[in-house]
Amino acid sequence: MIQWKQQYDGGGFLKKRLDYLLSNTGIASRADVKKMIRSKRITVDDQIVTNPSEKFDPEQVIRLLRI
């Protein structure tokens, strides 16, 4: 049985791991998304993210930078 630990921010939004959010969009596998994050190719609200396990609100602006 898998149990999900839910984290809510002050606004009540469900936060999820960045690698999980991006891999579920279908842009890449979770392993490839982790490589992109560690290569500083992902920004959240215009801030570069380097930790794939950091949790974010799906409503935040997430961008993939072209290099």
mmCIF file of the N, C-alpha and C atoms, coordinates in Angstrom:
data_MODEL
# 
_entry.id   MODEL 
# 
loop_
_atom_site.group_PDB 
_atom_site.id 
_atom_site.type_symbol 
_atom_site.label_atom_id 
_atom_site.label_alt_id 
_atom_site.label_comp_id 
_atom_site.label_asym_id 
_atom_site.label_entity_id 
_atom_site.label_seq_id 
_atom_site.pdbx_PDB_ins_code 
_atom_site.Cartn_x 
_atom_site.Cartn_y 
_atom_site.Cartn_z 
_atom_site.occupancy 
_atom_site.B_iso_or_equiv 
_atom_site.pdbx_formal_charge 
_atom_site.auth_seq_id 
_atom_site.auth_comp_id 
_atom_site.auth_asym_id 
_atom_site.auth_atom_id 
_atom_site.pdbx_PDB_model_num 
ATOM 1   N N  . MET A 1 1  ? 0.824  -1.165 0.000   1.00 0.00 ? 1  MET A N  1 
ATOM 2   C CA . MET A 1 1  ? 0.000  0.000  0.000   1.00 0.00 ? 1  MET A CA 1 
ATOM 3   C C  . MET A 1 1  ? 0.878  1.242  0.000   1.00 0.00 ? 1  MET A C  1 
ATOM 4   N N  . ILE A 1 2  ? 0.577  2.199  -0.858  1.00 0.00 ? 2  ILE A N  1 
ATOM 5   C CA . ILE A 1 2  ? 1.338  3.443  -0.944  1.00 0.00 ? 2  ILE A CA 1 
ATOM 6   C C  . ILE A 1 2  ? 0.554  4.542  -0.259  1.00 0.00 ? 2  ILE A C  1 
ATOM 7   N N  . GLN A 1 3  ? 1.217  5.261  0.606   1.00 0.00 ? 3  GLN A N  1 
ATOM 8   C CA . GLN A 1 3  ? 0.582  6.392  1.261   1.00 0.00 ? 3  GLN A CA 1 
ATOM 9   C C  . GLN A 1 3  ? 1.291  7.663  0.826   1.00 0.00 ? 3  GLN A C  1 
ATOM 10  N N  . TRP A 1 4  ? 0.517  8.681  0.488   1.00 0.00 ? 4  TRP A N  1 
ATOM 11  C CA . TRP A 1 4  ? 1.073  9.959  0.070   1.00 0.00 ? 4  TRP A CA 1 
ATOM 12  C C  . TRP A 1 4  ? 1.007  10.929 1.234   1.00 0.00 ? 4  TRP A C  1 
ATOM 13  N N  . LYS A 1 5  ? 2.127  11.542 1.543   1.00 0.00 ? 5  LYS A N  1 
ATOM 14  C CA . LYS A 1 5  ? 2.148  12.582 2.557   1.00 0.00 ? 5  LYS A CA 1 
ATOM 15  C C  . LYS A 1 5  ? 1.802  13.894 1.870   1.00 0.00 ? 5  LYS A C  1 
ATOM 16  N N  . GLN A 1 6  ? 0.735  14.526 2.290   1.00 0.00 ? 6  GLN A N  1 
ATOM 17  C CA . GLN A 1 6  ? 0.289  15.759 1.661   1.00 0.00 ? 6  GLN A CA 1 
ATOM 18  C C  . GLN A 1 6  ? 0.827  16.951 2.429   1.00 0.00 ? 6  GLN A C  1 
ATOM 19  N N  . GLN A 1 7  ? 1.362  17.902 1.682   1.00 0.00 ? 7  GLN A N  1 
ATOM 20  C CA . GLN A 1 7  ? 1.838  19.140 2.281   1.00 0.00 ? 7  GLN A CA 1 
ATOM 21  C C  . GLN A 1 7  ? 1.048  20.282 1.693   1.00 0.00 ? 7  GLN A C  1 
ATOM 22  N N  . TYR A 1 8  ? 0.453  21.063 2.534   1.00 0.00 ? 8  TYR A N  1 
ATOM 23  C CA . TYR A 1 8  ? -0.312 22.212 2.085   1.00 0.00 ? 8  TYR A CA 1 
ATOM 24  C C  . TYR A 1 8  ? 0.413  23.483 2.496   1.00 0.00 ? 8  TYR A C  1 
ATOM 25  N N  . ASP A 1 9  ? 0.407  24.449 1.583   1.00 0.00 ? 9  ASP A N  1 
ATOM 26  C CA . ASP A 1 9  ? 0.949  25.751 1.958   1.00 0.00 ? 9  ASP A CA 1 
ATOM 27  C C  . ASP A 1 9  ? -0.146 26.543 2.661   1.00 0.00 ? 9  ASP A C  1 
ATOM 28  N N  . GLY A 1 10 ? 0.122  27.785 2.986   1.00 0.00 ? 10 GLY A N  1 
ATOM 29  C CA . GLY A 1 10 ? -0.858 28.597 3.703   1.00 0.00 ? 10 GLY A CA 1 
ATOM 30  C C  . GLY A 1 10 ? -2.150 28.799 2.931   1.00 0.00 ? 10 GLY A C  1 
ATOM 31  N N  . GLY A 1 11 ? -2.100 28.753 1.580   1.00 0.00 ? 11 GLY A N  1 
ATOM 32  C CA . GLY A 1 11 ? -3.289 28.975 0.772   1.00 0.00 ? 11 GLY A CA 1 
ATOM 33  C C  . GLY A 1 11 ? -4.118 27.727 0.562   1.00 0.00 ? 11 GLY A C  1 
ATOM 34  N N  . GLY A 1 12 ? -3.664 26.583 1.052   1.00 0.00 ? 12 GLY A N  1 
ATOM 35  C CA . GLY A 1 12 ? -4.431 25.360 0.932   1.00 0.00 ? 12 GLY A CA 1 
ATOM 36  C C  . GLY A 1 12 ? -4.123 24.539 -0.309  1.00 0.00 ? 12 GLY A C  1 
ATOM 37  N N  . PHE A 1 13 ? -3.104 24.935 -1.100  1.00 0.00 ? 13 PHE A N  1 
ATOM 38  C CA . PHE A 1 13 ? -2.764 24.168 -2.289  1.00 0.00 ? 13 PHE A CA 1 
ATOM 39  C C  . PHE A 1 13 ? -1.908 22.961 -1.925  1.00 0.00 ? 13 PHE A C  1 
ATOM 40  N N  . LEU A 1 14 ? -2.107 21.892 -2.629  1.00 0.00 ? 14 LEU A N  1 
ATOM 41  C CA . LEU A 1 14 ? -1.330 20.686 -2.423  1.00 0.00 ? 14 LEU A CA 1 
ATOM 42  C C  . LEU A 1 14 ? 0.028  20.848 -3.091  1.00 0.00 ? 14 LEU A C  1 
ATOM 43  N N  . LYS A 1 15 ? 1.095  20.714 -2.323  1.00 0.00 ? 15 LYS A N  1 
ATOM 44  C CA . LYS A 1 15 ? 2.442  20.820 -2.876  1.00 0.00 ? 15 LYS A CA 1 
ATOM 45  C C  . LYS A 1 15 ? 2.917  19.446 -3.311  1.00 0.00 ? 15 LYS A C  1 
ATOM 46  N N  . LYS A 1 16 ? 3.657  19.412 -4.429  1.00 0.00 ? 16 LYS A N  1 
ATOM 47  C CA . LYS A 1 16 ? 4.203  18.155 -4.941  1.00 0.00 ? 16 LYS A CA 1 
ATOM 48  C C  . LYS A 1 16 ? 5.653  18.356 -5.328  1.00 0.00 ? 16 LYS A C  1 
ATOM 49  N N  . ARG A 1 17 ? 6.381  17.250 -5.374  1.00 0.00 ? 17 ARG A N  1 
ATOM 50  C CA . ARG A 1 17 ? 7.785  17.300 -5.790  1.00 0.00 ? 17 ARG A CA 1 
ATOM 51  C C  . ARG A 1 17 ? 7.876  17.815 -7.221  1.00 0.00 ? 17 ARG A C  1 
ATOM 52  N N  . LEU A 1 18 ? 8.888  18.629 -7.467  1.00 0.00 ? 18 LEU A N  1 
ATOM 53  C CA . LEU A 1 18 ? 9.046  19.231 -8.780  1.00 0.00 ? 18 LEU A CA 1 
ATOM 54  C C  . LEU A 1 18 ? 9.266  18.170 -9.858  1.00 0.00 ? 18 LEU A C  1 
ATOM 55  N N  . ASP A 1 19 ? 10.083 17.161 -9.581  1.00 0.00 ? 19 ASP A N  1 
ATOM 56  C CA . ASP A 1 19 ? 10.327 16.124 -10.587 1.00 0.00 ? 19 ASP A CA 1 
ATOM 57  C C  . ASP A 1 19 ? 9.048  15.353 -10.907 1.00 0.00 ? 19 ASP A C  1 
ATOM 58  N N  . TYR A 1 20 ? 8.205  15.146 -9.902  1.00 0.00 ? 20 TYR A N  1 
ATOM 59  C CA . TYR A 1 20 ? 6.923  14.461 -10.104 1.00 0.00 ? 20 TYR A CA 1 
ATOM 60  C C  . TYR A 1 20 ? 5.988  15.308 -10.970 1.00 0.00 ? 20 TYR A C  1 
ATOM 61  N N  . LEU A 1 21 ? 5.893  16.592 -10.641 1.00 0.00 ? 21 LEU A N  1 
ATOM 62  C CA . LEU A 1 21 ? 5.022  17.481 -11.416 1.00 0.00 ? 21 LEU A CA 1 
ATOM 63  C C  . LEU A 1 21 ? 5.408  17.500 -12.891 1.00 0.00 ? 21 LEU A C  1 
ATOM 64  N N  . LEU A 1 22 ? 6.698  17.651 -13.155 1.00 0.00 ? 22 LEU A N  1 
ATOM 65  C CA . LEU A 1 22 ? 7.150  17.759 -14.544 1.00 0.00 ? 22 LEU A CA 1 
ATOM 66  C C  . LEU A 1 22 ? 7.055  16.435 -15.302 1.00 0.00 ? 22 LEU A C  1 
ATOM 67  N N  . SER A 1 23 ? 7.389  15.338 -14.655 1.00 0.00 ? 23 SER A N  1 
ATOM 68  C CA . SER A 1 23 ? 7.313  14.049 -15.357 1.00 0.00 ? 23 SER A CA 1 
ATOM 69  C C  . SER A 1 23 ? 5.870  13.686 -15.691 1.00 0.00 ? 23 SER A C  1 
ATOM 70  N N  . ASN A 1 24 ? 4.921  14.130 -14.871 1.00 0.00 ? 24 ASN A N  1 
ATOM 71  C CA . ASN A 1 24 ? 3.513  13.854 -15.150 1.00 0.00 ? 24 ASN A CA 1 
ATOM 72  C C  . ASN A 1 24 ? 2.963  14.659 -16.319 1.00 0.00 ? 24 ASN A C  1 
ATOM 73  N N  . THR A 1 25 ? 3.673  15.705 -16.731 1.00 0.00 ? 25 THR A N  1 
ATOM 74  C CA . THR A 1 25 ? 3.238  16.454 -17.913 1.00 0.00 ? 25 THR A CA 1 
ATOM 75  C C  . THR A 1 25 ? 3.590  15.720 -19.192 1.00 0.00 ? 25 THR A C  1 
ATOM 76  N N  . GLY A 1 26 ? 4.519  14.761 -19.104 1.00 0.00 ? 26 GLY A N  1 
ATOM 77  C CA . GLY A 1 26 ? 4.920  13.985 -20.274 1.00 0.00 ? 26 GLY A CA 1 
ATOM 78  C C  . GLY A 1 26 ? 6.101  14.559 -21.031 1.00 0.00 ? 26 GLY A C  1 
ATOM 79  N N  . ILE A 1 27 ? 6.751  15.602 -20.490 1.00 0.00 ? 27 ILE A N  1 
ATOM 80  C CA . ILE A 1 27 ? 7.881  16.177 -21.217 1.00 0.00 ? 27 ILE A CA 1 
ATOM 81  C C  . ILE A 1 27 ? 9.116  15.292 -21.177 1.00 0.00 ? 27 ILE A C  1 
ATOM 82  N N  . ALA A 1 28 ? 9.248  14.494 -20.122 1.00 0.00 ? 28 ALA A N  1 
ATOM 83  C CA . ALA A 1 28 ? 10.399 13.597 -19.984 1.00 0.00 ? 28 ALA A CA 1 
ATOM 84  C C  . ALA A 1 28 ? 10.123 12.619 -18.849 1.00 0.00 ? 28 ALA A C  1 
ATOM 85  N N  . SER A 1 29 ? 10.976 11.601 -18.777 1.00 0.00 ? 29 SER A N  1 
ATOM 86  C CA . SER A 1 29 ? 10.865 10.655 -17.663 1.00 0.00 ? 29 SER A CA 1 
ATOM 87  C C  . SER A 1 29 ? 11.308 11.352 -16.380 1.00 0.00 ? 29 SER A C  1 
ATOM 88  N N  . ARG A 1 30 ? 10.992 10.764 -15.264 1.00 0.00 ? 30 ARG A N  1 
ATOM 89  C CA . ARG A 1 30 ? 11.368 11.374 -13.979 1.00 0.00 ? 30 ARG A CA 1 
ATOM 90  C C  . ARG A 1 30 ? 12.887 11.471 -13.844 1.00 0.00 ? 30 ARG A C  1 
ATOM 91  N N  . ALA A 1 31 ? 13.600 10.456 -14.326 1.00 0.00 ? 31 ALA A N  1 
ATOM 92  C CA . ALA A 1 31 ? 15.068 10.482 -14.271 1.00 0.00 ? 31 ALA A CA 1 
ATOM 93  C C  . ALA A 1 31 ? 15.625 11.613 -15.136 1.00 0.00 ? 31 ALA A C  1 
ATOM 94  N N  . ASP A 1 32 ? 15.059 11.795 -16.327 1.00 0.00 ? 32 ASP A N  1 
ATOM 95  C CA . ASP A 1 32 ? 15.511 12.876 -17.207 1.00 0.00 ? 32 ASP A CA 1 
ATOM 96  C C  . ASP A 1 32 ? 15.164 14.244 -16.634 1.00 0.00 ? 32 ASP A C  1 
ATOM 97  N N  . VAL A 1 33 ? 14.016 14.345 -15.996 1.00 0.00 ? 33 VAL A N  1 
ATOM 98  C CA . VAL A 1 33 ? 13.628 15.607 -15.366 1.00 0.00 ? 33 VAL A CA 1 
ATOM 99  C C  . VAL A 1 33 ? 14.609 15.945 -14.243 1.00 0.00 ? 33 VAL A C  1 
ATOM 100 N N  . LYS A 1 34 ? 15.019 14.952 -13.463 1.00 0.00 ? 34 LYS A N  1 
ATOM 101 C CA . LYS A 1 34 ? 15.996 15.194 -12.400 1.00 0.00 ? 34 LYS A CA 1 
ATOM 102 C C  . LYS A 1 34 ? 17.306 15.720 -12.972 1.00 0.00 ? 34 LYS A C  1 
ATOM 103 N N  . LYS A 1 35 ? 17.732 15.182 -14.110 1.00 0.00 ? 35 LYS A N  1 
ATOM 104 C CA . LYS A 1 35 ? 18.954 15.665 -14.765 1.00 0.00 ? 35 LYS A CA 1 
ATOM 105 C C  . LYS A 1 35 ? 18.796 17.111 -15.209 1.00 0.00 ? 35 LYS A C  1 
ATOM 106 N N  . MET A 1 36 ? 17.628 17.459 -15.750 1.00 0.00 ? 36 MET A N  1 
ATOM 107 C CA . MET A 1 36 ? 17.375 18.827 -16.184 1.00 0.00 ? 36 MET A CA 1 
ATOM 108 C C  . MET A 1 36 ? 17.417 19.787 -14.999 1.00 0.00 ? 36 MET A C  1 
ATOM 109 N N  . ILE A 1 37 ? 16.835 19.372 -13.882 1.00 0.00 ? 37 ILE A N  1 
ATOM 110 C CA . ILE A 1 37 ? 16.814 20.223 -12.687 1.00 0.00 ? 37 ILE A CA 1 
ATOM 111 C C  . ILE A 1 37 ? 18.233 20.431 -12.172 1.00 0.00 ? 37 ILE A C  1 
ATOM 112 N N  . ARG A 1 38 ? 19.001 19.364 -12.082 1.00 0.00 ? 38 ARG A N  1 
ATOM 113 C CA . ARG A 1 38 ? 20.379 19.473 -11.591 1.00 0.00 ? 38 ARG A CA 1 
ATOM 114 C C  . ARG A 1 38 ? 21.270 20.265 -12.545 1.00 0.00 ? 38 ARG A C  1 
ATOM 115 N N  . SER A 1 39 ? 20.886 20.321 -13.812 1.00 0.00 ? 39 SER A N  1 
ATOM 116 C CA . SER A 1 39 ? 21.631 21.099 -14.815 1.00 0.00 ? 39 SER A CA 1 
ATOM 117 C C  . SER A 1 39 ? 21.179 22.556 -14.862 1.00 0.00 ? 39 SER A C  1 
ATOM 118 N N  . LYS A 1 40 ? 20.353 22.943 -13.918 1.00 0.00 ? 40 LYS A N  1 
ATOM 119 C CA . LYS A 1 40 ? 19.856 24.318 -13.781 1.00 0.00 ? 40 LYS A CA 1 
ATOM 120 C C  . LYS A 1 40 ? 19.066 24.781 -14.999 1.00 0.00 ? 40 LYS A C  1 
ATOM 121 N N  . ARG A 1 41 ? 18.237 23.884 -15.544 1.00 0.00 ? 41 ARG A N  1 
ATOM 122 C CA . ARG A 1 41 ? 17.414 24.209 -16.699 1.00 0.00 ? 41 ARG A CA 1 
ATOM 123 C C  . ARG A 1 41 ? 15.958 24.463 -16.348 1.00 0.00 ? 41 ARG A C  1 
ATOM 124 N N  . ILE A 1 42 ? 15.615 24.390 -15.055 1.00 0.00 ? 42 ILE A N  1 
ATOM 125 C CA . ILE A 1 42 ? 14.232 24.575 -14.623 1.00 0.00 ? 42 ILE A CA 1 
ATOM 126 C C  . ILE A 1 42 ? 14.160 25.770 -13.679 1.00 0.00 ? 42 ILE A C  1 
ATOM 127 N N  . THR A 1 43 ? 13.164 26.639 -13.915 1.00 0.00 ? 43 THR A N  1 
ATOM 128 C CA . THR A 1 43 ? 12.917 27.741 -12.995 1.00 0.00 ? 43 THR A CA 1 
ATOM 129 C C  . THR A 1 43 ? 11.489 27.646 -12.469 1.00 0.00 ? 43 THR A C  1 
ATOM 130 N N  . VAL A 1 44 ? 11.316 28.093 -11.241 1.00 0.00 ? 44 VAL A N  1 
ATOM 131 C CA . VAL A 1 44 ? 9.994  28.203 -10.640 1.00 0.00 ? 44 VAL A CA 1 
ATOM 132 C C  . VAL A 1 44 ? 9.848  29.651 -10.188 1.00 0.00 ? 44 VAL A C  1 
ATOM 133 N N  . ASP A 1 45 ? 8.865  30.326 -10.748 1.00 0.00 ? 45 ASP A N  1 
ATOM 134 C CA . ASP A 1 45 ? 8.669  31.758 -10.482 1.00 0.00 ? 45 ASP A CA 1 
ATOM 135 C C  . ASP A 1 45 ? 9.963  32.536 -10.699 1.00 0.00 ? 45 ASP A C  1 
ATOM 136 N N  . ASP A 1 46 ? 10.643 32.247 -11.817 1.00 0.00 ? 46 ASP A N  1 
ATOM 137 C CA . ASP A 1 46 ? 11.875 32.913 -12.255 1.00 0.00 ? 46 ASP A CA 1 
ATOM 138 C C  . ASP A 1 46 ? 13.076 32.678 -11.346 1.00 0.00 ? 46 ASP A C  1 
ATOM 139 N N  . GLN A 1 47 ? 13.037 31.657 -10.495 1.00 0.00 ? 47 GLN A N  1 
ATOM 140 C CA . GLN A 1 47 ? 14.167 31.282 -9.645  1.00 0.00 ? 47 GLN A CA 1 
ATOM 141 C C  . GLN A 1 47 ? 14.649 29.900 -10.070 1.00 0.00 ? 47 GLN A C  1 
ATOM 142 N N  . ILE A 1 48 ? 15.953 29.768 -10.356 1.00 0.00 ? 48 ILE A N  1 
ATOM 143 C CA . ILE A 1 48 ? 16.507 28.477 -10.763 1.00 0.00 ? 48 ILE A CA 1 
ATOM 144 C C  . ILE A 1 48 ? 16.427 27.498 -9.595  1.00 0.00 ? 48 ILE A C  1 
ATOM 145 N N  . VAL A 1 49 ? 15.991 26.285 -9.905  1.00 0.00 ? 49 VAL A N  1 
ATOM 146 C CA . VAL A 1 49 ? 15.843 25.233 -8.893  1.00 0.00 ? 49 VAL A CA 1 
ATOM 147 C C  . VAL A 1 49 ? 16.860 24.138 -9.194  1.00 0.00 ? 49 VAL A C  1 
ATOM 148 N N  . THR A 1 50 ? 17.553 23.639 -8.160  1.00 0.00 ? 50 THR A N  1 
ATOM 149 C CA . THR A 1 50 ? 18.551 22.586 -8.346  1.00 0.00 ? 50 THR A CA 1 
ATOM 150 C C  . THR A 1 50 ? 18.247 21.323 -7.551  1.00 0.00 ? 50 THR A C  1 
ATOM 151 N N  . ASN A 1 51 ? 17.183 21.353 -6.741  1.00 0.00 ? 51 ASN A N  1 
ATOM 152 C CA . ASN A 1 51 ? 16.812 20.200 -5.921  1.00 0.00 ? 51 ASN A CA 1 
ATOM 153 C C  . ASN A 1 51 ? 15.528 19.580 -6.467  1.00 0.00 ? 51 ASN A C  1 
ATOM 154 N N  . PRO A 1 52 ? 15.613 18.391 -7.089  1.00 0.00 ? 52 PRO A N  1 
ATOM 155 C CA . PRO A 1 52 ? 14.422 17.777 -7.681  1.00 0.00 ? 52 PRO A CA 1 
ATOM 156 C C  . PRO A 1 52 ? 13.360 17.370 -6.673  1.00 0.00 ? 52 PRO A C  1 
ATOM 157 N N  . SER A 1 53 ? 13.732 17.196 -5.420  1.00 0.00 ? 53 SER A N  1 
ATOM 158 C CA . SER A 1 53 ? 12.751 16.751 -4.425  1.00 0.00 ? 53 SER A CA 1 
ATOM 159 C C  . SER A 1 53 ? 12.065 17.915 -3.715  1.00 0.00 ? 53 SER A C  1 
ATOM 160 N N  . GLU A 1 54 ? 12.436 19.137 -4.042  1.00 0.00 ? 54 GLU A N  1 
ATOM 161 C CA . GLU A 1 54 ? 11.792 20.298 -3.433  1.00 0.00 ? 54 GLU A CA 1 
ATOM 162 C C  . GLU A 1 54 ? 10.320 20.334 -3.858  1.00 0.00 ? 54 GLU A C  1 
ATOM 163 N N  . LYS A 1 55 ? 9.457  20.726 -2.949  1.00 0.00 ? 55 LYS A N  1 
ATOM 164 C CA . LYS A 1 55 ? 8.015  20.703 -3.229  1.00 0.00 ? 55 LYS A CA 1 
ATOM 165 C C  . LYS A 1 55 ? 7.513  22.086 -3.602  1.00 0.00 ? 55 LYS A C  1 
ATOM 166 N N  . PHE A 1 56 ? 6.610  22.093 -4.585  1.00 0.00 ? 56 PHE A N  1 
ATOM 167 C CA . PHE A 1 56 ? 6.057  23.338 -5.090  1.00 0.00 ? 56 PHE A CA 1 
ATOM 168 C C  . PHE A 1 56 ? 4.564  23.208 -5.299  1.00 0.00 ? 56 PHE A C  1 
ATOM 169 N N  . ASP A 1 57 ? 3.934  24.345 -5.367  1.00 0.00 ? 57 ASP A N  1 
ATOM 170 C CA . ASP A 1 57 ? 2.525  24.455 -5.671  1.00 0.00 ? 57 ASP A CA 1 
ATOM 171 C C  . ASP A 1 57 ? 2.361  24.336 -7.190  1.00 0.00 ? 57 ASP A C  1 
ATOM 172 N N  . PRO A 1 58 ? 1.506  23.464 -7.690  1.00 0.00 ? 58 PRO A N  1 
ATOM 173 C CA . PRO A 1 58 ? 1.309  23.334 -9.139  1.00 0.00 ? 58 PRO A CA 1 
ATOM 174 C C  . PRO A 1 58 ? 0.847  24.625 -9.813  1.00 0.00 ? 58 PRO A C  1 
ATOM 175 N N  . GLU A 1 59 ? 0.365  25.597 -9.033  1.00 0.00 ? 59 GLU A N  1 
ATOM 176 C CA . GLU A 1 59 ? -0.083 26.864 -9.588  1.00 0.00 ? 59 GLU A CA 1 
ATOM 177 C C  . GLU A 1 59 ? 1.074  27.819 -9.876  1.00 0.00 ? 59 GLU A C  1 
ATOM 178 N N  . GLN A 1 60 ? 2.276  27.497 -9.391  1.00 0.00 ? 60 GLN A N  1 
ATOM 179 C CA . GLN A 1 60 ? 3.426  28.359 -9.630  1.00 0.00 ? 60 GLN A CA 1 
ATOM 180 C C  . GLN A 1 60 ? 3.870  28.231 -11.090 1.00 0.00 ? 60 GLN A C  1 
ATOM 181 N N  . VAL A 1 61 ? 4.590  29.249 -11.572 1.00 0.00 ? 61 VAL A N  1 
ATOM 182 C CA . VAL A 1 61 ? 5.062  29.251 -12.961 1.00 0.00 ? 61 VAL A CA 1 
ATOM 183 C C  . VAL A 1 61 ? 6.360  28.462 -13.049 1.00 0.00 ? 61 VAL A C  1 
ATOM 184 N N  . ILE A 1 62 ? 6.315  27.337 -13.779 1.00 0.00 ? 62 ILE A N  1 
ATOM 185 C CA . ILE A 1 62 ? 7.467  26.469 -13.953 1.00 0.00 ? 62 ILE A CA 1 
ATOM 186 C C  . ILE A 1 62 ? 7.897  26.544 -15.417 1.00 0.00 ? 62 ILE A C  1 
ATOM 187 N N  . ARG A 1 63 ? 9.193  26.821 -15.633 1.00 0.00 ? 63 ARG A N  1 
ATOM 188 C CA . ARG A 1 63 ? 9.694  26.953 -17.006 1.00 0.00 ? 63 ARG A CA 1 
ATOM 189 C C  . ARG A 1 63 ? 10.912 26.077 -17.230 1.00 0.00 ? 63 ARG A C  1 
ATOM 190 N N  . LEU A 1 64 ? 11.026 25.568 -18.449 1.00 0.00 ? 64 LEU A N  1 
ATOM 191 C CA . LEU A 1 64 ? 12.193 24.823 -18.893 1.00 0.00 ? 64 LEU A CA 1 
ATOM 192 C C  . LEU A 1 64 ? 13.031 25.765 -19.751 1.00 0.00 ? 64 LEU A C  1 
ATOM 193 N N  . LEU A 1 65 ? 14.301 25.979 -19.342 1.00 0.00 ? 65 LEU A N  1 
ATOM 194 C CA . LEU A 1 65 ? 15.190 26.863 -20.079 1.00 0.00 ? 65 LEU A CA 1 
ATOM 195 C C  . LEU A 1 65 ? 15.883 26.095 -21.198 1.00 0.00 ? 65 LEU A C  1 
ATOM 196 N N  . ARG A 1 66 ? 15.983 26.726 -22.345 1.00 0.00 ? 66 ARG A N  1 
ATOM 197 C CA . ARG A 1 66 ? 16.724 26.128 -23.461 1.00 0.00 ? 66 ARG A CA 1 
ATOM 198 C C  . ARG A 1 66 ? 18.186 26.507 -23.341 1.00 0.00 ? 66 ARG A C  1 
ATOM 199 N N  . ILE A 1 67 ? 19.053 25.518 -23.513 1.00 0.00 ? 67 ILE A N  1 
ATOM 200 C CA . ILE A 1 67 ? 20.489 25.777 -23.449 1.00 0.00 ? 67 ILE A CA 1 
ATOM 201 C C  . ILE A 1 67 ? 21.147 25.264 -24.704 1.00 0.00 ? 67 ILE A C  1 
# 
